[in-house]
Amino acid sequence: MTQKLEIQIPDIKCAGCVAKIEKALSEFPAVQKVEVHLVKKRAVLEGDSLPLQEILEKIQSLGFHPKISTSKKAVLSIPSMKCAGCVAKIEKALQEMEGVEKVQVQLPEKKGILYLSADTPFSKVVEKALAVLENIGFPATLLDEKKDKEEERSSKLRTPEGIRFIIAVLGSIFIMPLSMGWISFPAGKEVSMVLATIVVLGAGSSFFRNAFLRLRHGMADMDTLIALGSGTALAYSHYAYWTGHGHLYFDSAVMIITFI
């Protein structure tokens, strides 16, 4: 897992200093990339399991006085986060981990940022954080911050969530006219039933999966409410169709999934 480390070197004076430090640091096998900035007087290193102490000693041996300027940072994607209650649970669980100095959970972006102490093994802490989140019902993955934001936005509809949304919208477009009687179709009820089942159990599968994970840990959130509402509407509509008693709410089940 890639780690980023920033080191302040206040006594860098010239381009020769920059070249000397970059050459020395690039010799470490764990270092994948190194950039030394003369104006900002700092070195930025990227790599796997960077040997902090050895790097500092190497810089000191060149006649410079390095200082750690920032904590290591891990950014996690937590797509099943839905509400402020989720944020509170995640922050509490991650903050209790050893080596974690600070936690920031961003609900709109569905991200969690962990600031780790400089001497903390990056890979081990991230693996433990992922396990902790999985255990409390919030599966997560490590994000690569270097990913271009514009590329990320353009690819959203190609993600599983984007595909499920498209399925839900298409289902709604067909079901609503049939349910409202705008279109006369001999097998309208049957078509609505099939489409609603596909949308709720297919496009809405993540809501049911997340609700199940929360219930396993004695918790409930927005996913639980969505799964309960859409699932009940679908189940009752199936019952009403096959028994011939009661109203059909296939359109309601689909709209819950589509709008949320």
ABEGO torsion letter per residue (X at the ends): XBBBBBBBBAABABAAAAAAAAAAAAABAABABBBBBAAAGBBBBBEBGBBAAAAAAAAAAAGBBBBBABBBBBBBBBAABABAAAAAAAAAAAAABBGBABBBBBAAAGBBBBBBBAABBAAAAAAAAAAAAAAAGBBBBBBBAABBAAAAAAAAAABAAAAAAAAAAAAAAAAAAAAAGABBBAAAAAAAAAAAAAAAAAAAAAAAAAAAAAAAAGBBBAAAAAAAAAAAAAAAAAAAAAAGBEBBAAAAAAAAAAAX
